[in-house]
Amino acid sequence: MLNSNIPRSELEGSLSPYWDSLNFILKDLYPSGDFDIEKKEVLGTLHHSLNISAYKKPEFRANLLRYADPKTRSRFFQEVGLNPQNTQNLDILIQHAAKLEWGHNKETRMFIDIFGYEDNLLPSKIPVQETEYTITSKDPLRMLKEYQSKIFFEGMHLAENPWTRFIIKMPTGAGKTRTALEIVSTFLNSGIEQNMKRQVVWLADREELCEQAIKSMNTIWSHVGKDDLHIYRIWNKHTPTSFKPNAFIVSMYQKLKNLVDSDNFPRPDLVVADEAHNVIAPTHSKIIRRLEENGTRIIGLTATPVRGIDNPENKKLRTYFNDNIIEIDSGDVDNISYLQTHGYLAYCNTETIESNIEFTLKEKERRKFAGDHDIPQELLDKIANDNKRNIAIARRLKSLIQEKKQILYFAPNIYQSKLMCAIILSMGVNVAHVDGETPIEYRRDIISKFKEGKIQCICNVQVFAVGFDAPNIDVVFIARPTRSIVLHQQMIGRGMRGPRMGGTKKFQLIRVLDILPSIQLADEYFIDLWKSRKFYD
């Protein structure tokens, strides 16, 4: 890699936001000074690993090229069609080379191969995502699990009644999306049989969740559908102008909000809200009212407790859905215990790291906090910058790494995620940092390597709270506080998939507990989980 060729002073300067904290924490972890942070190759590795999203920037690549070996650099110039003999000005050549498009092309391939980078730096060929396409039915499909079938039949019965509203509540990892899509498919097939073809809208708040729904529907409908099904995307650049009968329309809330007063707004017979709590959000209320103008049925999906937690949001949610909540029939035990016993969910061992640090809000932050759904970023930044807290986290991560655990780490902000990534890299361990700016192809490669055990830890900032299923997660490490029950449950859920769902029998759940006066954290609703220290069977 070119990064190690950059002068030491410049490398240390690029790491300046982390440098003091990194040295301070490593000296605590290794009092004898037995760490390699000063080595040039280690600095180069840190520079590379913490700047994955910067390679697409011409100025970043130009700086790397300035310090490349002259012969290797000349070879690169020639491979990309820049003849060094045509100009005596090296800087001009470097600028031309750096401005070449960074993508799935020969020029990027040459940069990666010639300068010794891994393939995951090469952007994937962007697949064509059609705004509209059709699925044709073909073969039989594997059956639902017994507990899923009960929810399916109850939900299907309710869905045939106009204006009905109900919630499907299933723990993360239990197959909530699959069960809901079986209801959707049967609902659409019923319309075909009655010669009154229907439309269904599936709502989600992230592109990954929208694509996940479409991918699952592709599989299910191709096996059970009784006619061709028209699939529509409504997000980003996708803006269909009309909708055919027998349609599955997948949309993000914001995109649909932009279309709410237009003529090409869908008129569905059924709406599925991938996270039920979004339905009652003030920003989405106009969308939902417009969608349910024609006796539309509305199904909300959730993995979080709805009954038994009497906060204002849950009361409003239950009222909206007429207190119709379909859950797994688990007899005398709770849903999670039932699914763990039968191998669908993993057992967990809970652990709390008490920081014993009190973080308070300034008056300005308090006013902002009053209108926020979650903890203000200013407070998360303050928490992330506390090195006493970071040392406690680093000590635990070090011991987990020595135990050869596979760790999914949730950080309070990008700075702290990169700091922990740098600390682990300094231990000589394969680790990756991922945030919202990390290229999707790099994310996919990181997940693949994590599943194969080639990467021991992924430090991320809310990227893998949803849509991330790795069968070998040993530890879910939650180092960010949140008020959101949904987010808290989603983070926990990354380790919950059991052996019968392609996951593990057990995992370890660790959270960092801070003193946050007047702030009700989401994990307080799961206090029995945190106190019980529910060990593996």
BELHUNOR-V780265 format. One line per field, one symbol per residue. phi: phi as a letter, one per 20 degrees, with the letter a starting at -180 (. if undefined). burial: b if it has 24 or more other C-alpha atoms within 12 Angstrom, else e. A space follows every 50 residues. Layout:
phi->???
burial->???
//
This chain:
phi->.fgfffggffffffegfdgffffffffffcgfnebdfeffffffffgffe cgfeffegffffffffdfggffffffgffendegfebeefffffffffef geaebfffgfgfffemefffefgfffffdffbbcddfbdfcgfffgffff fgffffffffegmfcbdddcfgnenffffffffgfffffffffelbgdcc dddbdbfgfffffffffgffffddfdafdedcdcaleecfdacfflcddd begfffffdgdefeefcfebcdegcgfffefgfdfffffffdfdmfecdd dbdegdenceegfffffffgellececfedmedfgfffffgenedefcde bddefldeddefgfffffgfdefcfgfgffffffeefffffffffffgff ffemeecdddefbfgfffffffffgfendfbcdccfefgfffgfffffff fenfcebdecdmfdfcmccdfdfecddedcfbeffffgfffgffdefeff dnddfbbdddceddecgmdeeffffdffffeflffff
burial->bbbbbbeeeebbeebeebbebbbbbbebbeeeeebbbbebbbbbbbbbbb bbbebbeeebbbbbbbbbeeeebbebbeebebebeeeeebeebbebbbeb ebbeeebbbbbbebbeeeebbbbeeeeeeebbebbeeeeeeeebeebbbe bbbbbbebbbeebbbbbbbbbbbbbbbbbbbbbbbbbbbbbeeeeebbbb bbbbbbbbbbbbbbebbbbbbbbbbbbbbbbbbbbeeebbeebbbbbbbb bbbebbbebeeeeebbbbbbbbbbbbbbbbeeebeebbbbbbeeebbbbb bbbbbbbeeeeebbeebbebbeebbbbbbeeeeebbbbbbebbbbbbbbb bbbebeeebebeeeeeeebeeebbbbeebbebbbbbbebbbbbbbbbbeb beeebbbbbbbbbbbbbbbbbbbbbbbbbbbbbbbeebbbbbbbbbbeeb bebebbbbbbbbbbbbbbbbbbbbbbbbbbbbbbbbbbbbbbbbbbbbbe bebbbbbbbbbbbbeeeebebbbebbeebbeeeeeee
//
